[in-house]
Amino acid sequence: MESNSRKTQILKEIFGYDSFRKGQEEIVDQILNGRDVLAIMPTGAGKSLCYQVPALLMSGITIVVSPLISLMIDQVKALNEAGVHAAYINSALTERQITKALELAAAGRYKMIYVAPERLLTPRFLDFACHTELSMVTIDEAHCISQWGQDFRPSYVKITEFIRQLPRRPVVSAFTATATQKVREDILEVLDLESPYINVSGFDRENLYFEVRPARGKKEAIKEYLTQHREDSGIIYCATRKNVDELYLELQNAGFSVGRYHAGMGTEARNESQKDFIYDRIQIMIATNAFGMGIDKSNVRFVLHYNMPQSMENYYQEAGRAGRDGEPAECILFYSPQDIIINQLLLDSKEQIGEYTEEELRVIREQDVLRLRKMSNYCTTSMCLRKYILNYFGQETEEHCGNCSNCLEEFVELNVGEIAADMIECVRESRQRYGMTMILSTLAGANTAKIRSAGMNELSVYGRQSKCSQQRLKDVVYTLLEHGYLQQSADRYAILKLTDRSEELLKSRELKLRCKKSELTEKKKSGSGKKAFHRKGESFGNLTDKSRELFEELRSVRYSLAKKKGIPPYMVASDRTLHEMCVLIPFEKEELLEVHGMGFKKYEQYGAVFLDKIQEVTAGDKKGYGISEDADGTDTVQNQNPLDIGPFGSVEN
């Protein structure tokens, strides 16, 4: 009972939350009971809280292994803001600073030490770890330990060796947001977790809206979107540095508040751009996938993909940087078949880090190709986009989520059984030797040298679908692949192969194809009709006019407070916290402490300033504030995801 009361006390007083989110409390309890843990939780579900709460309750120090310097700095800053003493050890510090940090840690000043994996086996850190009481070793972004994952880092493999050299084995906990079944098994094996509690809390982010748009005129489409979201913060991902630079200049010249980030820029320029975004000095970041891991900016309202990413893992991780405060956010991907070619070239030029056998390299290449194929299928599927994503990560769900472009689009069902049967016949007659382009060209009756030299013009099905559009033929073959009537080989040439179900379709000649009845309506394109489809609960659009004005005033207060302290505005208060202030209109300390995300430490630092502003704007009258009468949501404000709490920390006496 004492443990229960202490953990809820820490949850409220330090982090400002009244209750745990789904799955969090179970993980905290298992750690406190001394059990190893592997937790698979979606981005924004509050992974950090699951190890930070027990870390504060355990007697010794918790070591948090983290992959990026920016991630460590961010989390340690946020912890210090919440009144928790923490520090980081990485290459951003001088050797003298590292020595001082370890001395303070050994003296009991810090409860958490964030460390880069490369530092674990250095003599100085190992000596510190072996002569200090360690209660837990936490591995953040644990998928980096798997060579079958998309972000494998050889330095992560050293974590197991570090743990084995400790005089007493601490609790080991591992957390990640993107892990397929294969990667999960690899994490368990490589980390050598002992009878671990495994928590897969689901991958769904209900507050995110997903959409795939054709890439026609995407620069103008993006300008239109940004014009309609001028007050919002967002990220635009591009596949190449060239695209980042071109789009940056285009949008900057159009008057938008933009920055850019890619590996071709100097370190100083990248860091400055990242700070501008985190500190709200710019609204939009245009970047390659080099940007983002560890960016815990909670008020990102949209993530746009200018190009298709290389994998569903990359896409969901990048899209998941939107809406980390639990409020509605939009994830829109602009798709062009050309993106597949670009990504294939990028994969071909990718250097594999680490030592591999030829067989291992072959398997890695095949997995890269399969991941790219699954990603391209996402862009062409007619099924619910959320269902496609969740199924990819092994989670079954309902057919329609009501909050993606496919669920909101009108479709008609056509029987394309005859076209499908001709495709299967063509694959069979050509002895399963060719890919999609050759098969579709044959059915269309293309008269090319390649068709003639392969003898495809002599097949019985040659030209049988000459009146069918290439797009319709592609839609049919994607549907055949999706339902298992055909399959593709794992190599980059993607040869079409028959399956056990191929004969079944030849006999029935029944295949339903869902086709879009029309292009997205202007209402859907603009995003003005989407709020009603988000999960229940208030969104910013549900505020009354008076509360909207108050929200903007509170944002200005937050920015001023953050600027004075030299921290990102979201560390002062998340958008969700400000939003709840505009709903509840607190006038007294006790009322403000009821606001989600407003703990005692936050109140001591900022509470009086926020209360003064609320009193000033409302003149002490709550009438006309709160939720508008026509708001669709019925719930009160729900628990937001906790900030992933986290410079070499300031020490408070």
C-alpha positions as CSV (number, residue, x, y, z in Angstrom):
1,M,0.0,0.0,0.0
2,E,2.8,2.4,0.9
3,S,4.4,1.7,-2.5
4,N,1.1,2.5,-4.2
5,S,0.6,5.7,-2.4
6,R,4.2,6.8,-3.1
7,K,4.0,6.1,-6.8
8,T,0.7,8.1,-7.2
9,Q,2.2,10.9,-5.1
10,I,5.2,11.1,-7.4
11,L,2.9,10.9,-10.4
12,K,1.0,13.9,-9.2
13,E,3.6,16.1,-7.5
14,I,6.5,15.6,-9.9
15,F,4.8,15.0,-13.2
16,G,1.4,16.6,-12.6
17,Y,-0.8,13.6,-13.6
18,D,-3.8,12.3,-11.7
19,S,-3.6,8.7,-13.0
20,F,-1.5,6.4,-15.1
21,R,-2.3,5.8,-18.7
22,K,-3.1,2.3,-20.1
23,G,-0.3,-0.1,-19.4
24,Q,1.9,2.3,-17.4
25,E,1.0,1.2,-13.9
26,E,1.5,-2.5,-14.6
27,I,5.0,-1.8,-16.0
28,V,5.9,0.4,-13.0
29,D,4.7,-2.3,-10.6
30,Q,6.7,-5.1,-12.3
31,I,9.9,-3.0,-12.1
32,L,9.3,-2.2,-8.5
33,N,8.9,-5.9,-7.8
34,G,12.4,-6.5,-9.3
35,R,11.3,-8.0,-12.6
36,D,12.9,-7.4,-16.0
37,V,10.6,-5.7,-18.5
38,L,10.2,-5.3,-22.3
39,A,7.6,-2.7,-23.2
40,I,6.4,-2.0,-26.7
41,M,4.4,1.2,-26.6
42,P,3.5,3.7,-29.3
43,T,5.3,7.0,-29.6
44,G,3.5,9.4,-27.2
45,A,2.2,6.7,-24.9
46,G,4.4,7.8,-22.0
47,K,7.3,5.3,-22.1
48,S,9.6,7.5,-20.1
49,L,7.3,7.7,-17.2
50,C,7.3,3.9,-16.9
51,Y,11.0,3.9,-15.8
52,Q,11.2,7.4,-14.3
53,V,8.6,6.7,-11.6
54,P,10.2,3.5,-10.3
55,A,13.7,5.1,-10.6
56,L,12.6,7.7,-8.1
57,L,11.3,5.0,-5.7
58,M,14.2,2.7,-5.9
59,S,17.1,3.0,-3.5
60,G,20.0,3.3,-6.0
61,I,20.7,5.0,-9.3
62,T,19.0,4.2,-12.6
63,I,21.2,4.2,-15.8
64,V,19.3,5.1,-18.9
65,V,21.0,4.1,-22.1
66,S,19.9,6.5,-24.9
67,P,21.0,6.7,-28.5
68,L,21.1,10.4,-29.2
69,I,22.7,13.4,-27.4
70,S,19.7,15.6,-28.2
71,L,17.4,13.1,-26.6
72,M,19.4,12.9,-23.4
73,I,19.7,16.7,-23.1
74,D,16.0,17.1,-23.7
75,Q,14.9,14.5,-21.1
76,V,17.4,15.6,-18.4
77,K,16.3,19.3,-18.8
78,A,12.7,18.3,-18.4
79,L,13.5,16.2,-15.3
80,N,15.3,19.1,-13.7
81,E,12.3,21.3,-14.5
82,A,10.1,18.9,-12.7
83,G,12.5,19.0,-9.7
84,V,14.3,15.7,-10.3
85,H,18.1,15.7,-10.2
86,A,19.4,13.9,-13.3
87,A,22.5,14.2,-15.5
88,Y,23.8,12.9,-18.8
89,I,27.2,11.5,-19.9
90,N,28.1,11.8,-23.5
91,S,30.5,13.5,-25.9
92,A,28.7,16.9,-25.4
93,L,30.6,17.2,-22.1
94,T,34.2,17.8,-21.4
95,E,36.2,15.1,-19.5
96,R,36.2,17.4,-16.5
97,Q,32.4,17.8,-16.6
98,I,32.1,14.0,-16.9
99,T,34.3,13.5,-13.9
100,K,32.3,16.0,-11.9
101,A,29.0,14.4,-12.9
102,L,30.1,11.0,-11.9
103,E,31.4,12.3,-8.5
104,L,28.1,13.9,-7.8
105,A,26.3,10.8,-8.8
106,A,28.4,8.6,-6.6
107,A,27.7,11.0,-3.7
108,G,23.9,10.4,-4.3
109,R,23.1,13.7,-5.9
110,Y,21.4,12.1,-9.0
111,K,18.7,9.5,-9.2
112,M,19.1,9.0,-13.0
113,I,22.1,9.1,-15.3
114,Y,21.5,9.2,-19.0
115,V,24.4,7.7,-21.0
116,A,25.4,7.0,-24.6
117,P,26.0,3.2,-25.2
118,E,29.5,3.9,-26.4
119,R,30.4,5.2,-22.8
120,L,29.3,2.1,-20.9
121,L,32.5,0.1,-21.2
122,T,34.9,3.0,-20.8
123,P,37.2,2.4,-17.7
124,R,35.9,5.5,-15.9
125,F,32.2,4.8,-16.3
126,L,32.6,1.1,-15.6
127,D,34.5,1.9,-12.4
128,F,31.7,4.2,-11.3
129,A,29.0,1.6,-12.1
130,C,30.8,-1.2,-10.3
131,H,31.2,0.9,-7.1
132,T,27.8,2.5,-7.0
133,E,24.4,1.0,-6.1
134,L,22.5,0.6,-9.4
135,S,18.9,-0.3,-9.1
136,M,18.0,-0.4,-12.8
137,V,19.5,-0.3,-16.3
138,T,16.9,1.1,-18.8
139,I,17.4,0.7,-22.5
140,D,15.5,3.4,-24.5
141,E,14.9,2.9,-28.2
142,A,15.6,-0.8,-27.6
143,H,15.0,-1.7,-31.2
144,C,18.4,-0.3,-31.9
145,I,19.9,-3.5,-30.5
146,S,18.4,-5.7,-33.2
147,Q,20.3,-6.1,-36.5
148,W,17.0,-6.9,-38.1
149,G,15.5,-3.6,-37.1
150,Q,15.6,-0.4,-39.2
151,D,17.9,1.5,-36.7
152,F,20.5,-1.1,-35.7
153,R,23.4,0.4,-33.7
154,P,26.3,-1.9,-33.0
155,S,27.1,0.0,-29.8
156,Y,23.9,-1.2,-28.4
157,V,25.2,-4.8,-28.4
158,K,27.7,-3.7,-25.7
159,I,24.9,-3.1,-23.2
160,T,24.8,-6.8,-22.4
161,E,28.5,-7.0,-21.7
162,F,28.2,-3.9,-19.4
163,I,25.5,-5.6,-17.4
164,R,27.5,-8.8,-17.1
165,Q,30.5,-6.9,-15.6
166,L,28.4,-5.4,-12.8
167,P,29.0,-7.0,-9.3
168,R,25.2,-7.2,-8.8
169,R,22.7,-7.5,-11.7
170,P,20.1,-4.7,-11.5
171,V,16.6,-4.8,-13.0
172,V,16.8,-4.4,-16.7
173,S,14.0,-2.7,-18.6
174,A,13.8,-2.1,-22.3
175,F,11.4,0.3,-24.2
176,T,10.6,0.8,-27.8
177,A,7.8,2.1,-30.0
178,T,8.5,0.3,-33.3
179,A,9.2,-3.4,-33.1
180,T,7.8,-6.2,-35.2
181,Q,7.6,-9.7,-33.7
182,K,11.1,-10.6,-35.1
183,V,12.7,-7.5,-33.6
184,R,11.0,-8.2,-30.2
185,E,12.4,-11.7,-30.1
186,D,15.9,-10.3,-31.0
187,I,15.7,-7.8,-28.2
188,L,14.8,-10.5,-25.6
189,E,17.6,-12.7,-26.8
190,V,20.4,-10.1,-27.2
191,L,19.6,-8.4,-23.9
192,D,19.3,-11.8,-22.1
193,L,16.3,-10.6,-20.1
194,E,15.5,-12.9,-17.2
195,S,11.8,-14.0,-17.0
196,P,10.7,-10.6,-18.3
197,Y,7.3,-9.1,-18.1
198,I,6.4,-8.3,-21.7
199,N,3.9,-5.5,-22.3
200,V,2.7,-4.8,-25.8
201,S,0.2,-2.0,-25.1
202,G,-0.8,-1.6,-28.7
203,F,0.4,0.6,-31.4
204,D,-2.7,2.7,-32.0
205,R,-2.6,6.5,-31.7
206,E,-6.2,7.4,-31.8
207,N,-5.6,11.1,-31.9
208,L,-3.7,10.9,-35.2
209,Y,-5.5,11.2,-38.5
210,F,-3.8,9.4,-41.5
211,E,-4.1,10.3,-45.1
212,V,-2.4,9.4,-48.4
213,R,-2.7,11.9,-51.2
214,P,-1.5,11.6,-54.8
215,A,1.7,13.7,-55.4
216,R,0.3,15.8,-58.2
217,G,1.1,19.5,-57.5
218,K,2.3,18.7,-54.0
219,K,4.3,21.9,-53.5
220,E,1.1,23.9,-54.0
221,A,-0.9,21.5,-51.9
222,I,1.6,21.9,-49.1
223,K,1.5,25.7,-49.3
224,E,-2.3,25.5,-49.2
225,Y,-2.2,23.3,-46.1
226,L,0.3,25.5,-44.3
227,T,-1.8,28.6,-45.0
228,Q,-4.8,26.9,-43.3
229,H,-2.6,25.9,-40.3
230,R,-0.6,29.1,-39.8
231,E,-0.8,28.9,-36.0
232,D,0.4,25.2,-35.9
233,S,3.8,23.7,-35.5
234,G,4.7,20.8,-37.8
235,I,7.3,18.7,-39.6
236,I,7.7,18.0,-43.3
237,Y,9.8,15.0,-44.1
238,C,11.6,14.6,-47.5
239,A,13.5,11.5,-48.8
240,T,16.6,13.5,-50.0
241,R,18.7,16.5,-48.9
242,K,18.0,18.1,-52.3
243,N,14.3,17.9,-51.8
244,V,14.7,19.5,-48.3
245,D,16.7,22.4,-49.7
246,E,14.4,23.0,-52.6
247,L,11.2,22.9,-50.5
248,Y,12.8,25.0,-47.8
249,L,13.6,27.8,-50.3
250,E,10.2,27.5,-51.8
251,L,8.3,27.8,-48.5
252,Q,10.7,30.5,-47.1
253,N,10.1,32.6,-50.2
254,A,6.4,32.1,-49.8
255,G,6.6,33.7,-46.3
256,F,6.3,30.6,-44.1
257,S,8.2,30.3,-40.8
258,V,10.5,27.3,-41.8
259,G,13.8,25.7,-40.9
260,R,15.7,22.8,-42.4
261,Y,17.7,19.8,-41.1
262,H,19.7,17.2,-42.9
263,A,23.1,15.4,-42.6
264,G,24.7,17.6,-45.4
265,M,24.5,20.7,-43.1
266,G,27.2,21.5,-40.6
267,T,26.8,20.4,-37.0
268,E,26.4,24.0,-35.8
269,A,23.8,24.8,-38.4
270,R,21.8,21.6,-37.7
271,N,21.8,22.2,-33.9
272,E,20.7,25.9,-34.4
273,S,17.9,24.8,-36.7
274,Q,16.8,22.1,-34.2
275,K,16.8,24.6,-31.3
276,D,14.8,27.2,-33.4
277,F,12.1,24.5,-33.8
278,I,12.0,23.2,-30.3
279,Y,12.0,26.7,-28.8
280,D,9.1,27.8,-31.1
281,R,11.3,30.4,-33.0
282,I,10.2,28.7,-36.2
283,Q,7.0,26.8,-36.8
284,I,7.9,24.2,-39.5
285,M,10.9,22.0,-39.8
286,I,11.7,20.5,-43.2
287,A,14.0,17.5,-42.8
288,T,15.3,14.1,-43.8
289,N,14.8,11.2,-41.4
290,A,18.1,12.4,-39.8
291,F,15.8,14.6,-37.8
292,G,13.5,13.5,-35.1
293,M,14.5,10.7,-32.8
294,G,14.4,12.1,-29.3
295,I,12.6,15.3,-30.3
296,D,10.0,15.5,-27.6
297,K,8.1,18.5,-28.8
298,S,4.6,17.8,-27.6
299,N,2.7,20.4,-29.7
300,V,3.5,19.2,-33.2
301,R,0.1,19.4,-34.8
302,F,1.0,17.8,-38.2
303,V,3.6,15.7,-39.9
304,L,3.6,15.8,-43.7
305,H,5.7,13.4,-45.8
306,Y,6.8,15.0,-49.1
307,N,8.1,11.6,-50.2
308,M,7.2,8.0,-49.1
309,P,9.6,6.7,-46.4
310,Q,11.5,3.4,-46.8
311,S,9.5,1.4,-44.3
312,M,6.4,1.3,-42.1
313,E,8.7,1.5,-39.1
314,N,10.2,4.7,-40.3
315,Y,6.8,6.1,-41.3
316,Y,5.1,5.4,-38.0
317,Q,8.0,6.7,-36.0
318,E,8.1,9.9,-38.0
319,A,4.3,10.3,-38.1
320,G,4.2,9.6,-34.4
321,R,6.0,12.8,-33.6
322,A,2.7,14.6,-34.2
323,G,0.2,15.0,-31.3
324,R,2.4,13.7,-28.4
325,D,0.2,15.8,-26.1
326,G,-2.8,13.6,-27.0
327,E,-4.6,16.3,-28.9
328,P,-5.8,15.8,-32.5
329,A,-3.0,15.9,-35.1
330,E,-2.7,15.0,-38.8
331,C,-0.3,12.8,-40.7
332,I,-0.4,13.2,-44.5
333,L,1.7,11.4,-47.0
334,F,2.1,12.7,-50.5
335,Y,2.7,9.6,-52.7
336,S,4.2,9.1,-56.1
337,P,5.4,5.8,-57.7
338,Q,8.7,7.6,-58.3
339,D,9.2,7.5,-54.5
340,I,9.8,3.7,-54.8
341,I,12.6,4.2,-57.3
342,I,14.2,7.0,-55.1
343,N,14.1,4.8,-52.0
344,Q,15.4,1.8,-53.9
345,L,18.4,3.9,-54.9
346,L,18.9,5.0,-51.3
347,L,18.8,1.4,-50.1
348,D,21.3,0.3,-52.7
349,S,23.7,3.1,-51.6
350,K,23.2,2.4,-47.8
351,E,26.3,1.3,-46.0
352,Q,25.8,-1.5,-43.5
353,I,27.3,-0.8,-40.2
354,G,29.0,-3.7,-38.5
355,E,30.5,-7.0,-39.6
356,Y,28.2,-9.4,-41.5
357,T,28.6,-12.6,-43.5
358,E,27.4,-12.7,-47.1
359,E,24.3,-14.6,-46.0
360,E,23.5,-12.0,-43.3
361,L,23.9,-9.2,-45.8
362,R,21.6,-11.0,-48.3
363,V,18.9,-11.4,-45.6
364,I,19.3,-7.7,-44.6
365,R,18.9,-6.6,-48.2
366,E,15.8,-8.8,-48.6
367,Q,14.3,-7.4,-45.5
368,D,14.9,-3.8,-46.7
369,V,13.2,-4.7,-50.0
370,L,10.2,-6.3,-48.2
371,R,9.8,-3.3,-45.9
372,L,9.9,-0.9,-48.8
373,R,7.2,-3.0,-50.6
374,K,5.0,-3.0,-47.5
375,M,5.3,0.8,-47.4
376,S,4.4,1.2,-51.0
377,N,1.4,-1.1,-50.5
378,Y,0.2,1.2,-47.7
379,C,0.2,4.1,-50.2
380,T,-2.1,2.2,-52.6
381,T,-4.3,0.1,-50.3
382,S,-8.1,0.8,-50.1
383,M,-8.3,-0.7,-46.6
384,C,-8.4,1.5,-43.5
385,L,-5.0,3.0,-43.2
386,R,-4.9,2.6,-39.4
387,K,-5.8,-1.1,-39.7
388,Y,-3.0,-1.5,-42.3
389,I,-0.5,0.1,-39.9
390,L,-1.6,-1.9,-36.8
391,N,-1.8,-5.2,-38.8
392,Y,1.8,-4.6,-39.9
393,F,2.9,-4.5,-36.3
394,G,0.9,-7.6,-35.5
395,Q,-2.1,-6.0,-33.9
396,E,-5.6,-6.9,-35.1
397,T,-8.2,-4.2,-35.2
398,E,-11.6,-3.2,-36.6
399,E,-11.9,-2.7,-40.4
400,H,-12.8,1.0,-40.1
401,C,-11.4,3.6,-37.8
402,G,-13.4,6.5,-39.1
403,N,-10.3,8.7,-38.8
404,C,-8.2,8.2,-42.0
405,S,-8.7,9.2,-45.6
406,N,-9.8,5.8,-46.7
407,C,-12.5,5.6,-44.1
408,L,-13.8,9.0,-45.0
409,E,-13.6,8.4,-48.7
410,E,-16.5,7.1,-50.7
411,F,-15.7,3.8,-52.5
412,V,-17.5,1.6,-55.0
413,E,-17.0,-2.1,-55.3
414,L,-16.3,-3.6,-58.7
415,N,-16.0,-7.2,-59.7
416,V,-12.6,-7.5,-61.4
417,G,-12.5,-11.3,-61.3
418,E,-11.9,-11.6,-65.1
419,I,-9.0,-9.1,-65.0
420,A,-7.5,-10.9,-62.0
421,A,-7.8,-14.3,-63.7
422,D,-6.0,-13.0,-66.7
423,M,-3.2,-11.8,-64.5
424,I,-2.8,-15.1,-62.8
425,E,-2.9,-16.9,-66.3
426,C,-0.2,-14.5,-67.5
427,V,2.0,-15.2,-64.5
428,R,1.5,-18.9,-65.1
429,E,2.1,-18.9,-68.8
430,S,5.3,-16.8,-68.4
431,R,6.5,-19.5,-65.9
432,Q,6.6,-17.0,-63.0
433,R,9.7,-15.3,-64.3
434,Y,8.7,-11.6,-64.5
435,G,7.7,-8.7,-62.3
436,M,4.7,-6.5,-62.3
437,T,5.7,-4.1,-65.2
438,M,6.2,-7.0,-67.6
439,I,3.0,-8.7,-66.7
440,L,0.9,-5.6,-67.0
441,S,2.5,-4.6,-70.3
442,T,1.7,-8.0,-71.7
443,L,-1.9,-7.8,-70.7
444,A,-2.1,-4.3,-72.1
445,G,-0.7,-5.5,-75.5
446,A,2.4,-3.4,-75.4
447,N,4.5,-3.8,-78.6
448,T,8.0,-3.3,-77.2
449,A,11.3,-4.9,-78.0
450,K,11.5,-6.4,-74.5
451,I,8.0,-7.9,-74.8
452,R,8.9,-9.4,-78.2
453,S,12.3,-10.7,-77.2
454,A,10.8,-12.5,-74.2
455,G,8.1,-14.0,-76.4
456,M,5.3,-12.4,-74.2
457,N,3.4,-11.4,-77.3
458,E,2.8,-15.0,-78.1
459,L,1.0,-15.8,-74.8
460,S,-2.8,-16.4,-75.0
461,V,-3.5,-13.5,-72.7
462,Y,-1.4,-11.0,-74.6
463,G,-3.4,-7.8,-75.2
464,R,-6.5,-9.2,-73.5
465,Q,-6.8,-6.2,-71.2
466,S,-5.8,-3.5,-73.7
467,K,-8.9,-1.5,-73.0
468,C,-8.2,-1.4,-69.2
469,S,-6.2,1.6,-67.9
470,Q,-2.7,1.0,-66.4
471,Q,-3.9,2.4,-63.1
472,R,-6.8,-0.1,-62.9
473,L,-4.5,-3.0,-63.8
474,K,-2.1,-1.8,-61.0
475,D,-5.0,-1.6,-58.5
476,V,-6.0,-5.1,-59.4
477,V,-2.5,-6.6,-58.9
478,Y,-2.1,-4.8,-55.6
479,T,-5.4,-6.3,-54.5
480,L,-4.3,-9.8,-55.6
481,L,-1.1,-9.3,-53.5
482,E,-3.0,-7.9,-50.5
483,H,-5.4,-11.0,-50.5
484,G,-2.7,-13.6,-51.1
485,Y,-3.7,-14.6,-54.6
486,L,-0.2,-13.6,-55.8
487,Q,3.0,-13.0,-54.0
488,Q,6.3,-11.2,-54.9
489,S,9.8,-12.6,-54.5
490,A,11.9,-11.1,-51.7
491,D,14.6,-9.7,-54.1
492,R,14.6,-6.2,-55.5
493,Y,13.2,-7.4,-58.9
494,A,9.9,-8.5,-57.1
495,I,9.0,-11.4,-59.4
496,L,5.3,-12.2,-59.3
497,K,4.6,-15.7,-58.1
498,L,1.6,-17.9,-57.8
499,T,0.3,-19.0,-54.3
500,D,-1.9,-21.8,-53.0
501,R,-4.9,-19.4,-53.5
502,S,-4.2,-18.7,-57.2
503,E,-6.3,-21.6,-58.4
504,E,-9.1,-20.7,-56.1
505,L,-9.6,-17.4,-57.9
506,L,-9.3,-18.9,-61.4
507,K,-12.2,-21.1,-60.5
508,S,-14.4,-18.5,-58.9
509,R,-13.4,-15.5,-61.0
510,E,-14.7,-13.3,-58.2
511,L,-12.6,-10.5,-56.8
512,K,-14.0,-7.2,-55.4
513,L,-12.0,-4.1,-55.9
514,R,-12.7,-1.0,-53.9
515,C,-12.3,2.1,-56.1
516,K,-12.6,5.7,-55.0
517,K,-15.8,7.1,-56.2
518,S,-14.3,10.6,-56.5
519,E,-11.3,12.6,-55.5
520,L,-11.3,13.8,-51.9
521,T,-13.8,16.7,-51.4
522,E,-12.5,20.1,-50.7
523,K,-13.7,19.8,-47.2
524,K,-11.6,16.8,-46.6
525,K,-8.6,18.3,-48.4
526,S,-8.6,21.3,-46.2
527,G,-8.9,19.3,-43.0
528,S,-11.9,21.4,-41.9
529,G,-14.1,18.3,-41.6
530,K,-11.9,16.0,-39.6
531,K,-12.2,17.1,-36.0
532,A,-15.5,15.2,-35.6
533,F,-13.7,12.0,-36.4
534,H,-11.0,12.2,-33.7
535,R,-11.4,10.4,-30.4
536,K,-13.9,11.8,-28.0
537,G,-12.7,14.5,-25.8
538,E,-12.0,18.2,-26.3
539,S,-9.9,19.4,-29.1
540,F,-8.7,23.0,-29.6
541,G,-11.5,23.5,-32.2
542,N,-14.1,22.9,-29.5
543,L,-13.1,26.0,-27.4
544,T,-15.4,29.0,-27.3
545,D,-14.2,32.2,-28.9
546,K,-13.3,33.6,-25.5
547,S,-11.3,30.5,-24.6
548,R,-9.5,30.6,-27.9
549,E,-8.4,34.1,-27.1
550,L,-7.3,33.0,-23.6
551,F,-5.4,30.1,-25.1
552,E,-3.3,32.5,-27.3
553,E,-2.6,34.7,-24.3
554,L,-1.4,31.7,-22.3
555,R,0.8,30.6,-25.2
556,S,2.4,34.1,-25.1
557,V,2.9,33.8,-21.3
558,R,4.4,30.3,-21.8
559,Y,6.8,31.5,-24.5
560,S,8.0,34.4,-22.2
561,L,8.6,32.1,-19.3
562,A,10.5,29.6,-21.4
563,K,12.6,32.3,-22.9
564,K,13.7,33.6,-19.5
565,K,14.7,30.2,-18.3
566,G,16.3,29.1,-21.6
567,I,14.1,26.0,-22.1
568,P,11.6,24.9,-24.8
569,P,8.1,26.3,-24.2
570,Y,6.6,22.8,-24.0
571,M,8.6,22.1,-20.9
572,V,6.8,24.9,-19.1
573,A,3.4,23.6,-20.1
574,S,2.1,21.5,-23.0
575,D,-0.6,22.7,-25.3
576,R,-2.9,20.2,-23.6
577,T,-2.2,21.8,-20.2
578,L,-3.0,25.3,-21.6
579,H,-6.1,23.9,-23.3
580,E,-7.4,22.5,-20.0
581,M,-6.8,25.8,-18.3
582,C,-9.0,27.4,-21.0
583,V,-11.7,24.8,-20.2
584,L,-11.6,24.8,-16.4
585,I,-10.7,28.5,-15.9
586,P,-8.8,28.1,-12.6
587,F,-8.6,31.1,-10.3
588,E,-7.0,29.5,-7.2
589,K,-4.0,27.3,-6.6
590,E,-6.1,24.3,-5.8
591,E,-8.0,24.6,-9.1
592,L,-4.8,25.0,-11.1
593,L,-3.3,21.9,-9.5
594,E,-6.3,20.0,-10.9
595,V,-5.1,20.8,-14.4
596,H,-3.5,17.8,-16.0
597,G,0.3,18.3,-16.3
598,M,0.5,20.9,-13.5
599,G,2.4,19.3,-10.7
600,F,3.6,21.1,-7.5
601,K,7.0,21.9,-8.9
602,K,5.5,23.4,-12.0
603,Y,3.0,25.4,-9.9
604,E,5.8,26.8,-7.7
605,Q,7.7,28.1,-10.8
606,Y,4.9,29.2,-13.1
607,G,1.5,28.9,-11.4
608,A,1.1,32.4,-10.1
609,V,2.0,33.9,-13.6
610,F,-0.7,31.7,-15.3
611,L,-3.3,32.5,-12.6
612,D,-2.6,36.3,-13.0
613,K,-3.1,36.1,-16.7
614,I,-6.3,34.1,-16.4
615,Q,-7.7,36.6,-13.9
616,E,-6.6,39.5,-16.2
617,V,-8.2,38.1,-19.3
618,T,-11.4,36.9,-17.7
619,A,-11.8,39.7,-15.2
620,G,-12.7,37.0,-12.7
621,D,-15.8,35.9,-14.7
622,K,-16.0,32.4,-16.1
623,K,-19.0,33.0,-18.2
624,G,-18.5,32.4,-22.0
625,Y,-15.4,30.3,-21.4
626,G,-14.9,26.5,-21.8
627,I,-16.3,24.2,-24.5
628,S,-18.6,25.6,-27.2
629,E,-22.2,24.4,-27.1
630,D,-21.9,22.7,-30.5
631,A,-18.8,20.7,-29.5
632,D,-19.0,17.1,-30.5
633,G,-16.9,15.7,-27.6
634,T,-18.6,14.6,-24.4
635,D,-15.7,13.7,-22.2
636,T,-13.8,16.0,-19.9
637,V,-10.1,16.5,-20.8
638,Q,-8.4,13.1,-20.7
639,N,-4.9,12.2,-19.6
640,Q,-2.4,13.5,-22.0
641,N,0.7,11.4,-22.6
642,P,3.4,12.4,-20.1
643,L,6.2,14.3,-21.5
644,D,9.2,12.1,-22.2
645,I,10.8,13.7,-19.3
646,G,14.3,14.2,-19.5
647,P,22.1,19.6,-19.8
648,F,24.2,17.9,-17.4
649,G,21.5,18.7,-14.9
650,S,21.3,21.8,-12.8
651,V,21.7,20.9,-9.1
652,E,19.2,22.3,-6.7
653,N,20.0,22.3,-3.0
